[in-house]
Amino acid sequence: MASSHILFVGLMMITCSIALASDSSPLQDFCVADSKGPVLVNGFACKDAKLVQASDFFFSGLHLVGNTSNAVGSRVTPVTVGQLPGLNTLGISMARIDFAPWGINPPHTHPRATEILTVIQGSIQVGFVTSNPENRLINKVLQKGDVFVFPEGLVHFQRNVGHGNAIAIVGLSSQNPGVITVANAVFGAKPDIPNDLLAKAFQVEVNVVDQIQSKF
Ligand SMILES: *[C@@H]1O[C@H](CO)[C@@H](O)[C@H](O)[C@H]1NC(C)=O
């Protein structure tokens, strides 16, 4: 009985440490990002707590419609530590995503965050792809009020499949989730990833790679 109890506690400890895999917990009430601080740490140095104001914990603007006049027909308005310094060390952020009709948020990954999305307006197809070797596509069409989660690090996308514009609000489990858009990283790297390397990776002719690289 005692040994099974110890085993249970041990498993709980392992589970809890796995749950801390994202941004670590704060060591103080808050640590408002001092973007002018000269110290380079994982995150930002803290602004003097005595100088902190309500405005450090505040962002205004998510009521504004994002400009979707671009090649993909979507716009992400982020509220990360870059826009809201009070998020420093808190392990959380959010964003608004606007979609023109048939607009997409192209396949991308957040290297440091799980993402949870809810639809505010319209119908949005969402999906993510599991790791190698299965690379299974898990996707679904969401309606207003529906919620979907994209597990940390996995490549995912969204597309407006309804009539008119669509809006989503997302939460992210990092103050600075990062974004790697697959097409931009692979075909828009500066300097270019060698085209013959990409031709072999994608099993196409080099001129096909040249054509795609020219778009980025
Ligand atoms: C939206 O973006 C396009 C392309 O950059 C620009 O031409 C247009 O003026 C912008 N519209 C608004 C309302 O800002």
The ligand as an SDF file (V2000), in Angstrom:
LIG
                    3D

 14 14  0  0  0  0  0  0  0  0999 V2000
   -4.3080   47.7300  -46.0680 C   0  0  0  0  0  0  0  0  0  0  0  0
   -3.1040   47.2600  -46.5970 O   0  0  0  0  0  0  0  0  0  0  0  0
   -2.9030   47.5940  -47.9670 C   0  0  0  0  0  0  0  0  0  0  0  0
   -1.6540   46.8720  -48.4370 C   0  0  0  0  0  0  0  0  0  0  0  0
   -0.5520   47.1250  -47.6100 O   0  0  0  0  0  0  0  0  0  0  0  0
   -2.8230   49.1000  -48.1060 C   0  0  0  0  0  0  0  0  0  0  0  0
   -2.6470   49.4410  -49.4670 O   0  0  0  0  0  0  0  0  0  0  0  0
   -4.1050   49.7060  -47.5770 C   0  0  0  0  0  0  0  0  0  0  0  0
   -4.0040   51.1180  -47.5830 O   0  0  0  0  0  0  0  0  0  0  0  0
   -4.3930   49.2400  -46.1600 C   0  0  0  0  0  0  0  0  0  0  0  0
   -5.7240   49.6670  -45.7780 N   0  0  0  0  0  0  0  0  0  0  0  0
   -5.9210   50.3440  -44.6360 C   0  0  0  0  0  0  0  0  0  0  0  0
   -7.3360   50.7110  -44.3620 C   0  0  0  0  0  0  0  0  0  0  0  0
   -5.0310   50.6300  -43.8540 O   0  0  0  0  0  0  0  0  0  0  0  0
  1  2  1  0
  1 10  1  0
  2  3  1  0
  3  4  1  0
  3  6  1  0
  4  5  1  0
  6  7  1  0
  6  8  1  0
  8  9  1  0
  8 10  1  0
 10 11  1  0
 11 12  1  0
 12 13  1  0
 12 14  2  0
M  END
$$$$
